[in-house]
Amino acid sequence: MKILVIGDSCIDRFVYCIINRICPEAPVPVLQPLNEVTNPGMAGNVVANLESLGATVDLVTNDETIKKTRYVDVKSGQMIMRLDENDNCEHIDVLYWCLDEYDGIVISDYCKGFVNEVDITTITSQAKCPVFLDTKKKLGDWCKDVDFIKINKPEWIASLDYEGDNIIITDGKNGALYKNETFSVEEVKVSDVSGAGDTFLAALVYEYIKSKSINVSIDFANKCASKVVQERGVTVI
């Protein structure tokens, strides 16, 4: 199984801290860093999950280093602050990409500037395999020919005027919704939801290419996302 992932990627950095007091100069906690963990994020996290499932993956992504740093209290697991650096990237021309050799194409669009609506339309029109889209953009006619669009509930609410029936809506503990059918998920203790959407997308794509059943794939994606939210930080299935 060979998959092409296109989209914005970043470095996810988690700094785990001890918090024992409040700063005397301002009402903010004083953080004492203990350790840090870094992972590939956004499109890079989709790739990491697909590879962990057994797929061969090519990634087309930005050269600029986008970094998300999360400061986390080790006692409570509560994220205290997130710092985003270099939060945009250069657009790349998609017209020269060869799309014929893949079993599936994933567009992981975090709206940092790497791909635009025209790019997505071009990819969809040229692809000879299923195309999956995860986007922060408001949906419109430009994505009506994408095979499956994965968005979360707040993103769906922002695109309520979109009339396509190719949307899979993720909604945390409530599972996922596709064509008015709810796919429930087992309730678990949530430690960290960072990157769970990427895991859901990767699992959805991987299982769909295997089974050709979107219902089976959504159930599998729910189970995979449920596993990673029980772990601290960004983890892969």
N, C-alpha and C positions, 0 to 999 in steps of 0.2 A: 504494500500500500504506500503510494507516494502522494504527498499533499504539499501544496504551495500555500504559504501564509504570507499575506501582504498587509502591512500596516505599521502604525507607530509603536515603537518599543521604548522601554526605559530600564533603569536600574531601580529595583525596589530595595530600600535599605531600612532595616529595623534596628533601632538603638534601644536596648533594654536597660532601664534605669531603676535605681532605688530612689524613692521619694520619702524623706523623713521630716521635712520642714517646709514652711512657707518663707519665701524671700522677704526680708525685713524692709526692702525698698519699695516693693509692690506686691499686691495680692496674687502672686503666682507661685507654683511649686518650684523647689530647687531640685534639679535632676542630677543624679550622680550616675554616669554611664557605667554599666557592668560589662556588656559585650554587645557586638553588633553582628547582624547577618545580612548578606546581600543576595538577591536573586534577580534573574531576568524578569522584567515585568511587561504588562500589556501584551503586545503581539509576541514578545519573547516568552511570556508565561504560557501562552497558547501553544507555542512550539514545544516547550518543556513538557507540557502535559501530553501532547500528541506523541512525542518520542517515548515518554514513560509507558504509554499504552502499546507501543510497538511499531508506530508509523515511521516512515522515512520522510523527513520534512526539509523543504527549502524555505528560507525566509528572505523576503525582500523588505528592507526596513531602513530607517533613517540612520545617517552617519553621526548626527549630533547626539550627545549624551544627555538625555532627559533623566533627572533623578528625583525620586520621591523618597523622602526620609521621614519615617514615622518614629516618634519617641513614645515608648511604651513603659508603663509602670509594671515592674515584674510581680509585685504583690497582687494587684487586682487584675492585671491584664488589660487595663484601660489605656487606650491611646490618648496621650496628653496633647500632642501636637503633630501636624504633618507639614513638612517643608518641601515645596516643589521648586526645583531649580531647572532653568533652561527649558521652560514649559512649552516649547514649540519647535517645529523642525521644517526643513525645506520640502517643498513639493517635488515629486519625481514624476517624470513622464512615463506613463504605462504603455505607450504604444509599441515599445520595442520588446516587450516581454513575450516569451514563448509559453503558451498555456496548454499545449497539446499533450504533454507527457504526464499529466497528473490525474489522479483518481478523484481528487476534490480540491477546491480552492476556498480558502478562508480569508475574508477581508476583516481585519481587526482594526476598526477605525475609532481611535480615541479622540479624534477631532483636534489633533495637534498640528495638522497641516500637511501630512505626508500624502494623503489621498483626498480627492474631492469628488463631487457627484459625477462629473464627467468621466473620471477614471473608473468609478464603480460601474457606470453604464457600459463603458468600453470593455471592461473585463467580462461582464455578464454576457455581452453580445458575442464575444470571441471564444468564450470557454466552451469546451465540449464535455464538461463534467459538471457535477453539482457545485453551485456556488453558495457559500454561507456568509452572511454578513452580520457583524456585531458593530453597531455604530452609535455614536452620541449625537449625530445629526438628526434634525427633524425629518421624518420620513416624507417622501413625495413620489411623484411619478418616476423619478430617476432610479428608484430601487424596486419597481414593480415586477421586473423580470428576474430578480434574485430568487433562487430556489427557496431559501429559508433565511429569515431575519430573526436574530435573537436579540431581544431588548428586555430591560427590566421594567417593572411597572411604572415608575416615574417617567421613564423615557417614552413608554407607550402613551401615557396620559398627555404628554407634550405633542403627540402625533395622532390625536384622536380623529383628525379629519382624513387620515390615510385610509383608503378603502381596500387595500390589498388583503388577501387571505393567507399570506405567506409568513405571518408573524408568530413567533413563539415568545410568550411573555413569561419571564421568570419573576417569582414573587416570594422569595425567601422561604419561610416555614410553610407557606401555603402551596408550594410546589410550582407548577408551570401551567400555562393555559395555551392551547392551540386549537383553533377553529371551534371555540366555545366548549371544548372538552378540558376538564381540569385533570392534571396529572399530579396526584398527591405525593407527598414525600414524608418519610418517617421523621418524627420529631427527635432532634438530638440536642445535646448541650453545645451551644455555639461558643467557640473561643475567639475566632477571628474570621471575618468574611472577606478579607483582602484576597483578591485573585480568584474568588469562587466562581465568578462569571466566566472567567477564562477557562477554568476547569470544565464548567458545564458545556461551553462551546466546543472545546476539544473533544470531550467525550461524545457529544452529539454527532459531530462530524465523523469521528472514528467508527462509531457503531452504525451510523447510517451507511457508510461505504461498505461495511461488512454485511448488514442485514437488509438494506434497502427499505427498511420500515421506519418511518418517522416516529410512530408511537413507541416502538421498542427503544428507539434511540433517545427519546425524551425521558423515558423511565430510567435508562442507563445513565444519562447525564444527571438526573436528579440524585441518583445514588452516589455518583462520583463527587458531586458538589457537596453533598451531605457529609462525606468523609473528610474533605479538606477543611471545612469550616470548624471542625472539632480540633484542628491543630493550630498552633501559634504561628503567626506570620503567613507568608505566601508559600504554600506547599503544593506539590504535584500529586496526582492520584497514583 
